[in-house]
Amino acid sequence: MKSSFLKLLIKRAINEPRRLHLSKHRDLLDSVVALLHARHARGAPTALIKVISHTGLHGNEEADNGAAAVATQEKTADVSELA
């Protein structure tokens, strides 16, 4: 998923959550929005920025493989420390 589209989805999830009721990403977006609200309540600033591709950088393949492994797991990751 392109980062610009992901930022748009997050903005919609915050501002117009009803528009995303059929999104296959709804659970993930709800989790992201909850984390953003928790950070905001603590006064912690959050910026969503686009990063350049890391193709060809040392460790990239290992990071991609790790992300793919986590993405295919059935259980929910504990993100409580991120809030």
MIROKOL-676967 format. One record per residue (C-alpha): residue number from 0; x negated, y negated, z. Coordinates in steps of 0.5 Angstrom, whole numbers, plus 500, padded with zeros to 3 digits. Each point is the difference from the previous one (the first is absolute). Layout:
residues N
REC; seq; xx; yy; zz
REC; NUM; X; Y; Z;
...
This chain:
residues 83
REC; seq; xx; yy; zz
REC; 0; 500; 500; 500;
REC; 1; 497; 493; 498;
REC; 2; 499; 496; 506;
REC; 3; 504; 494; 497;
REC; 4; 506; 504; 500;
REC; 5; 499; 503; 507;
REC; 6; 499; 493; 502;
REC; 7; 507; 498; 497;
REC; 8; 503; 507; 503;
REC; 9; 498; 497; 507;
REC; 10; 503; 493; 499;
REC; 11; 506; 503; 498;
REC; 12; 500; 505; 506;
REC; 13; 499; 494; 504;
REC; 14; 505; 495; 497;
REC; 15; 505; 505; 496;
REC; 16; 500; 507; 504;
REC; 17; 507; 502; 497;
REC; 18; 497; 499; 493;
REC; 19; 495; 506; 501;
REC; 20; 505; 505; 503;
REC; 21; 499; 505; 495;
REC; 22; 492; 499; 499;
REC; 23; 496; 506; 501;
REC; 24; 495; 496; 504;
REC; 25; 506; 498; 505;
REC; 26; 497; 503; 506;
REC; 27; 493; 498; 498;
REC; 28; 502; 493; 499;
REC; 29; 504; 500; 507;
REC; 30; 494; 502; 503;
REC; 31; 496; 495; 497;
REC; 32; 505; 494; 502;
REC; 33; 501; 503; 507;
REC; 34; 492; 499; 501;
REC; 35; 500; 493; 497;
REC; 36; 506; 498; 505;
REC; 37; 496; 503; 506;
REC; 38; 493; 496; 497;
REC; 39; 504; 494; 499;
REC; 40; 504; 500; 507;
REC; 41; 493; 501; 503;
REC; 42; 497; 494; 496;
REC; 43; 496; 504; 496;
REC; 44; 499; 497; 493;
REC; 45; 500; 505; 494;
REC; 46; 498; 499; 493;
REC; 47; 502; 504; 494;
REC; 48; 495; 499; 495;
REC; 49; 498; 504; 494;
REC; 50; 493; 503; 499;
REC; 51; 496; 502; 494;
REC; 52; 500; 507; 498;
REC; 53; 494; 504; 504;
REC; 54; 499; 505; 494;
REC; 55; 493; 502; 500;
REC; 56; 498; 498; 507;
REC; 57; 497; 505; 504;
REC; 58; 505; 504; 504;
REC; 59; 506; 498; 496;
REC; 60; 501; 507; 498;
REC; 61; 500; 502; 507;
REC; 62; 505; 495; 502;
REC; 63; 505; 501; 495;
REC; 64; 500; 508; 501;
REC; 65; 501; 498; 508;
REC; 66; 506; 495; 498;
REC; 67; 503; 505; 495;
REC; 68; 499; 506; 506;
REC; 69; 504; 495; 505;
REC; 70; 505; 498; 495;
REC; 71; 502; 507; 498;
REC; 72; 501; 502; 508;
REC; 73; 507; 501; 502;
REC; 74; 499; 498; 507;
REC; 75; 500; 492; 502;
REC; 76; 493; 497; 501;
REC; 77; 499; 496; 507;
REC; 78; 500; 493; 498;
REC; 79; 501; 497; 507;
REC; 80; 493; 497; 501;
REC; 81; 501; 496; 494;
REC; 82; 506; 496; 503;
